[in-house]
Amino acid sequence: MARKSATEEAHMILAVGKEQVLVQRVIEGVVASARKVDPQMVRQDITASDEFASGELANALSPSLFGELTVLVVQGIDEATEDVAAILLNAVGDVPEHVRLVVTHPGGVKGKKLLEAIRKSGALEASCSELKGKDLEAALVAEFRKHDRKATSAAINQLQISVGNGLGELLAAVSQLCADVEGDLIDEVAVSKYYEGVAGIMGWDLSDSMWAAKPVELLEKFRWAIANDANSAVPSVSAISSGLRALIKYASAPTNLSENELAPLVGVPPWKLRILRTQKQKWHPDQLAVAARLLALADRSSKGTVYDVAIPGGRSLDPAQVQYHIEKELMAIRPIQ
């Protein structure tokens, strides 16, 4: 008999950290493990700060008439209401047999009392903190290995130069590289050629056009890239998303830092800060929040699907539809008028 993983055996899992890619992987891992036990399992998501969260949580933790296995995901316990916190504290010592409980906390001091109480209960904890430096490089090496591929250290460095330091964009880039680049070993040359593209347009060209608020220039470059390389949709959207992450980090950084202090905090070379300074003047924080949502849709479109409430997993797109949906989402991102 195969040995069960810790995730399969645990009834309560605590995901702590701000890196949403890692949080989602923890949740997906629990769902996958639960599905092995019960193919008819159901998943229920509850936001801890919602008005009706306590009632939903109490109901989900009650004995089940049908006995179906439920993966119960309680998001953001740092914002939990008093009622939700009380129900969780009552449940942590004795999670019902039919429930796999996943709770998330971004880290920090808010809601720490509840977090520590759950930790003391013996819940399985997964670190989902943002990865930097050697930890980020190790995660990328592991992701290549997950795809049964290897990458040189120079390739890992070039990938970060091309895409940025956003974990989500980097993992998507690894997946795309492994799908499109031949050979067991991926080196720096392969990464450079992939992101240069046939048209000679690099991802950062697209990103700079977007955040410099030049939509016509962006559209021209994107169409040129797609026309010359049908596989450029994913890296194009990834590069634009990485540019947004850098812009948000720059906009929210302390104003009293020197360039040498600010650059590593934002995750860009010092010379890039001057570009970000100019870009920041063109965008209001609310517009950047809208841009993040639209880029999430563009990312999904670039991978060949679009959300459709009537179809589980979304509706598949052909190449022309992929381009149409990405362009629609990119053009909906509007700067200060």
PyMOL commands that set and color helices and strands:
alter all, ss='L'
color gray80, all
select helices_A, chain A and resi 6-9+20-37+53-60+77-79+82-91+112-120+133-146+153-163+167-180+188-196+203-211+215-228+233-252+259-266+272-280+285-302+319-331
alter helices_A, ss='H'
color red, helices_A
select strands_A, chain A and resi 12-16+42-47+70-75+99-105+124-127+150-151+185-186+305-306+315-316
alter strands_A, ss='S'
color yellow, strands_A
deselect
rebuild
show_as cartoon
